[in-house]
Amino acid sequence: MVDGHEKSVRPSKILGVELKTEGQPTYVLITHPISRILKNDAKRLSQAMVVRRQAIKGLTANKNIIIMDDMNDTPGTLAIQKLRGLDDTWANMIQTAESVDLANRFTYVYQNEKNLLDHILIIPSFQDEFLRIDKERRCQIFDVDLSNHRAMMVRLRFAN
């Protein structure tokens, strides 16, 4: 539902890939909702809900879930809360960027304002694999010449 009306709302871009990690399926959802410059929070929230529903389908099939890419939203907004599952009964996704020092925790600069718009969210069952990496290497955000966004890399190390 958008602005009180039933509408078909799909993410602008979404890709789902299933990988095997230690013999267990991992469902990776890569998404890019509409830009927040368009000032359409209701549509961006609806798109986040669609992605979350896809994540829940994976959770019900006992798959690990990773959600990533340019979410066009900052931590704490309704769309990111929806993606993380902070308002439903399924697993709450871990915001990997929280391990990055605050001064470097941004992926986009607009009008001299630093924002964390790109996210890599992982299922809580990956928390141990995330914490096995030295804190300064778990999640890194760095400049690249390929985009106006800074790159983000997350490392996981499996026990086996």
C-alpha positions, 0 to 999 in steps of 0.5 A: 500500500502506498499513500493509502492506495493499493499499488504494485510496488517492486524494487527498482533493482533486485538480484537474488543469488543462492550460494553454498556456505559450509554446505548450507544455503546462503541467499544473497539479496542485492537491491537498489531502491529508488533514490531518496532524492525523489522524496518518496519515502512511502515507495522506498519503504514499500520496496524494503518490505518486498525485499524483507518478504524475500528474506523471510522466504529464505529464512523459512527455508532455513537459509542464511540471508545477506542483504546488500547494496545501495539502499538509498537510506541511512541507518535508523530510517523506517526502510532500513529498520524494515530490511533489518526486521526490527519490527517483525518476529523473524531474525534481526539482520546485523548492521555490519557497518557498526564495526567501522569507526564512526569517522569512517562510517560513510559511503556517500557524500552529498553537499558535504554531508557524509551518509551511510547509504550502502549496507551489508546486512547479515543474518545473526547466525553469521555473527560468530563468523563475522566476529572471528575477523579482527575488528578493523578488518570485519567491515571496511569502507574505502574510496574507489575510482569506479563510483560516487559511492565508497566501497564496502567490504565485509569478511566472514571466516567460517570455523571449518 
